Amino acid sequence: MCSGHALPIACRDPRLKPTLNGYIFRGTIDDEVTVEVWGNFVIGSPIRGERGSVAPAWQELTVRRWAMGHSWRSFSNLAAVILVAVALVSAAGGCGDDDNGDGGGSGADASVDVDAAAGADASAAADAGPTACAVGAEARALVEEVVHKSLMDLAWTTSETHIQERAFSSQLVGVNQGFIGHVTLIGECAGPETFDPYCEMAQSGGKPPEDPFYEDHDKCSRLACEAASVGTMTMYWTTRPETDPAQRHVFTYATTSPPGTAVADPNPLLVWRYDLTTPGTVVVSTELDRALVVTPSDGQPIDLGHTGTLGATQVNDEITGVALALTLPAFVAGGSTAIAIDLDGEAQGAGEVRQGDLLLASVSGTFAFDAPLQFGWCP
């Protein structure tokens, strides 16, 4: 059925225009378009309307296409939701020591398990020097996941931040755990102010978690203002019962893709910064300094620790550009690995993964929540 409030993807109107924010539609699908539909559906909402409302026909609408297979549920008084089931697949392609490597890759089904990818195991990454173009299959998949989830977090945070709303997102690598949502401000930032942290498990009133992962772990956020129209959201993961963002500690969890163990020392923390000082413009940025070592059950440790920056600009409710720059000091033996990727306003991506002058992978494709960019790795 292509009518009513649940509009399946198969019923998507051909007039939808892809943009970084999703799909822009001008016209009528039915007498009404529901604001929120879950699962394998299109989500539609008025561009400047209130969440929870229903848009009449012919009103300008934004229809965002989220990933098939994602599941969202509301939680907490911050109206946050959990993002689950993001499967990544590395795309093989040829490249060399010059800048003209082929960025092509396979369009494999995103439901394929990362650890089932063919190729050398993660120990190949440790053996690869600056004269060899070789990164193990598990290492490739994990670094692609780092990139994809970083871009997802940034795209959501930027697209859903407005004058009185601050969006936020943080996901873990190697496991389907994350939290994503937004808060509505009573008033705009007028000067420096820091609010109390919110940790979901600590403030659940002692109710047992539905997900066993949160028997030992918690996810927290802390809103603050730097200055007029400039604010931050600190997001951090903790080992229960810790709730203080200043008390950094070792954070360990079991991974599923690949099966194994992840250790973050110290625990994951990032600070989203929102600059709304220019009318009609939102600038979102963060400086990253994340430690992470993933050890597959049947492989060698893969060091994904990195520093870097994420940044994006939204002008009149449209994201006009995204930039990612990461440095991984110990990902491949022989020197630091640098990843630089840019997305334009149409979500077209271009970038590279390099170790010095050696091109390890070219990056291309159209970014979407359910469609990671393609990495053309050297053989």
Protein Blocks (a to p, Z undefined) as FASTA:
>chain_A
ZZdjbdcfklpcfkbccdfklpadeddfblbdcfbdghjadddddfklcehiacdehiac
ddddddehiacddedjkopacdehiacddddddddfbfkbcfbdcfddfkbcfklpgcdd
fklmmmpcfkbccddfklmmmmmmmmmmmmmmmmmmmmmgcfkbccdddddehiacdddd
ddddfbdcfbdcddddddfklmnnopacfblklmmgccddddddfbghiacddddddddf
bfbfklgcddddddfbdcddddddddddddddddfkbghiacdddddddddddddfkbcc
ddfbdcdddddddeehiafbdcdddddfklpghiacdddddddfkopacddddehjbcfb
dcedjddfklccdddddZZ
